[in-house]
């Protein structure tokens, strides 16, 4: 009986040590690469019926875990070019760069690691080539997020992610404010993550 108790205690100690070693091996950093479908809400108050095209974009994010549940994520991509259309047809093109900073809470659900996040988006509009009207160059807005990391092997994870981001810009004709164009995209992403 005594030998069995000692063997059980030794096994528990080894398993605990392995779990700590795995956690230490992973470290506080995580990098993900995603393919993201940008689906714009295309709402506006100008009466022009403004809208940009939907498209797939590349996305990279870097996360830092303060502990096993709380993390901060910076979401990045390259400037994205879109075609801007109105009720009368294509107006031209523009680019936007939309980095987003998210505070996240990660749940431990066994083999699944779901998370929720909230944060702020900054979008810079550039290379605006749309003829007469002009756009306000800067947009600040809230962002919400849900997602899940599914362990694959080692420190690699399969990631599914969904974000709603408020991106809005005022539209001007000369000095007259015509109203607000609401891009407000829904971003559905799939990719891989590495914890280190």
N, C-alpha and C positions, 0 to 999 in steps of 0.2 A: 504493500500500500504506500509506504514511504517512498519507494523507488518510483512508483507511478506518479506521485505528487511532484517529485523533483523533476521527472521527465516532462510533465505538463507545464511546470513553471519555466523550464528551459526552453520549451517550444514557444510558449507565449512571449518570452523575452526575445527570441530570434525573430518571430513574426513582427513584433513591435519595432525591433531594430531595422528590419527590412522596410517597413512602412515609413519610418523616419528617414531612412536613406533615400527612398524613392522621392519623398517630399523635398528633401534637401537637394537631390539631383535636379529636380524640376526648376527650382529657384523661383524668384518673384516676377520674372519677365515672361511675356507671351507675345509672339508675333503671328499675325494671321494674314493670309492672302486670299482674297475673295473675287469672284465674278459677281457683279451686282446689276440687277435690272432696275433701271431708273424709270419709274412710272409717274409722270407729272400730273398734278391735279388740274393744271391749266385753267385757273379761275382768274377773272379780272373785273375791275370796276370801271374800266375805261370805255366800255361799249365797243371796243375794237375786235373782241373775240380772240385775244392773243393766246398763243400756245406754242410750246416747244415740242420737238419730237422725242419719243421715248427711245431708250437705247440701253445696251449693255456696256458697263464701264468696269475698269479694273479698280480694285480697292486694296489698300494695305493698312493695317492698324497695328499699333504698338500699345500693349497693356502692361501696367505695373500693379502687382497684387500686394496690398499692404498687409493682408492676411488671407486666409483661405476663402473668405467671402467677399471682401471689399477690394475693388480694383478701379483704376483710372485708365481710360482708353482714349487714345488719339487716333482718329480715323482720317486717312489721307488718300488722295488720288492725284492725277495730273489734270491740268485744265481741260475741261470737256467742251467740245464745240457742238452747238445745236442750231437747227434751223428754226427761226421764229416766223410763225404764220399768223395771219389775221383773217377776218371775215372775207377779205378780198383776195387772199392768196398769200404766197410767200413774201415776207418783208425783207428777209436777209438772214444773217448769221450772228451768233454771239458765242463767247466762251464764258464759262464760270468755273471757279475753283472753290470747292466747299469743304474745307477742313472742319471737323467736328470733335469736340471734347466731351466725353461721357463719363459720368460716375456710375459704377455698376455694383450690383449685389449678385453674387453667385451662390446658388443653392447646391447642396451636395445630395444628389438623388441616386447614389450608387453609381451605376455605369453611365448615367446621364448627368451633365452638369449645366442645368438651365440657368439663365441670368436675365435680369432686367436692368435697364439703364435709363438715365435722364441726363441731359446736358445742354450745351449751347453750340450752335452752328454759326460760322462766319463765312459768307460767300462774297467773293469778289468777281464782279462782271467785267470782262475785258474784251477787246477786239469786237466791239459792238458795231455792226455794219448793217443797219436796218433802215436806211433812208432818212425820212423826216424826223420821227420821234427820237428822243434820247431816254436813256435809263439812268436811274441812280445807281452808282457803281457798287455800293456796299450794302450788304444785308446781314442783320443779326437776328437770330430766331432760336426758339427752343427745339430740342430734339428728344424723341422717345425711342426706346429700343427693347426688343425681346430677342432672345437667342438661346442656343444650346451648343455646348461643346461635348462631343462624343469621343471618348478615348479610343484610339486605334491600336497603337503599339508604342512602347517607350514613352517619349514625350510628345508624340504626334496626336492631333485631334482633328476630327471632322467637324466642321462648323456650319450651322444654319443661323441666319441673322436677318431680322426685319427691323427697319427703322422708318420713322415718320419724321420728316424734317420740314420746318417752316422756313421757306426762302421766298422773300417778297421784295419787289422793287417798284418805286414810283416811276411813272411814265410821264415825260414832259414833251410838250410842243412849244419850243422856245422856252419862255419862263412860266408857261401855264401848266399846272399839274393836271393831267388828264385822268388820273386814278392810279390804282395799284394792280400790278400783275403778280399773281400768286402762283409760283411754281409748285411749292409745297409737295415735293415728291415722296412717294412710298418707295423705299429701297429694299429689295429682297435679294439677299446674298447667300452664296454657297462657296465654301472654300476649305482650306486646311490651316491649322494652327500648330505652332511649336512652342513648347514651354521650356524655359531654361533659367 
